[in-house]
Amino acid sequence: MENNNITQNNKTYWDANADLWFGTTALPAYGVKFVTEDDLHLFGDVSGKKMLEICCGSGHSLKYHADRNAAELWGVDLSHKQIENAKAYLKENGYTAKFICAPMESDLDIPTNYFDYVYSIYGIGWTTDLQGTFNKIASYLKKDGIFIFSWHHTLNYCVAWSCDQRKDILEQNQLIFNRSYFDEAYFTMPVDDSEIILCNRKISTYINALARTGFAIEQMIEETDKKTMESVEDDSDKAKMARMLPISVCFKARKL
Ligand SMILES: C[S@@+](CC[C@H](N)C(=O)[O-])C[C@H]1O[C@@H](n2cnc3c(N)ncnc32)[C@H](O)[C@@H]1O
C-alpha cells in the first residue's frame, strides 16, 4: 500500500475517534503499565525551554510542560479533530501553543536548530518514513537537544496467550510466539468500528535509525511499573503480560 494511503487512512481514523482517546496517552505516562516520567525524570527541569511534540493528540503532554514553566510549546498532529481538542484544552487551562496540522513525514514550517526538546508519546510508530522523520526531528533540535519518545514494544505484538483450554496441559496460561519478530510489513487492525494501518518495527530498526541520524542514545527503557509488577490482585491478561515483557519502550537520545 502507498504511504500516502496509509497516512490518509490513519487520519480518517483519528479525525473520527479523537474524543475516545482524550488524554489517554500523555505525560507523565509513557505507556500502559509502564514506568512514568515521575519515576524516570527523563525531561528534568523544562522551565524556559522550547518544546515540540510530534503527534501531540489532545494536548495533555503540552499542558504537562506548560505547568512546569516551559517557555514555548509547539504541537504537530495530522488530525484536525485532535488539534481542535488540543487548542481548546490548552485554552481552558490558560495556555497557548503553536499547532501544525500535518503529517510528521512532510516538510513543515518549523524552525531548525531551535528546540531544546522534541518528544512524542505513542506517536512515532505511526510514521511511514522512520528515517526521514528522525532526520526532520534532528533538524528541529538545537545541538545537544533532547529527543524522547515512547511506543509499543514490538514483542507484545508477537505473542498471545496459549488458548488451549485442557486443564492438564502444561502450556496453558503461557505466552506463545504467534507472529515473527522480524515481520515489519504493514497490517490493518480493526479498532472502534474503523481500522488503522501500522507496522511493527524491530527495536534494532529504531536504534539504527537513531544512530544514522546522528543521535546518541542516552537511555532505552523497557520497564513495567512497580505497581503492576508487585500486584497480586491484577490478574488481567495485560497485567500478566506486562509482568513477563515490556508493553512499551521509551528512548531518550541527544543530538550530537
Ligand atoms: C496514540 S495518539 C497519541 C497522542 C498524544 N500522546 C496525546 O496525548 O493525545 C497518536 C496521535 O498520532 C497522530 N498521528 C498519527 N499518524 C500521524 C502522522 N503520520 N503524522 C502526525 N500525526 C500522526 C494521531 O492523530 C494521534 O493524535
The ligand as a Gaussian input file, in Angstrom:
#p B3LYP/6-31G(d) Opt

LIG

0 1
 C       -1.928000       7.414000      20.362000
 S       -2.177000       9.083000      19.837000
 C       -1.048000       9.890000      20.932000
 C       -1.470000      11.254000      21.195000
 C       -0.845000      12.056000      22.316000
 N        0.244000      11.445000      23.015000
 C       -1.921000      12.504000      23.281000
 O       -1.594000      12.775000      24.417000
 O       -3.088000      12.625000      22.920000
 C       -1.390000       9.164000      18.283000
 C       -1.537000      10.508000      17.578000
 O       -0.726000      10.477000      16.409000
 C       -1.383000      11.202000      15.393000
 N       -0.816000      10.729000      14.112000
 C       -0.963000       9.514000      13.528000
 N       -0.240000       9.443000      12.405000
 C        0.400000      10.639000      12.267000
 C        1.294000      11.178000      11.309000
 N        1.691000      10.462000      10.271000
 N        1.736000      12.443000      11.497000
 C        1.342000      13.195000      12.553000
 N        0.459000      12.735000      13.488000
 C        0.023000      11.464000      13.352000
 C       -2.849000      10.902000      15.587000
 O       -3.682000      11.859000      15.006000
 C       -2.939000      10.872000      17.125000
 O       -3.277000      12.135000      17.625000

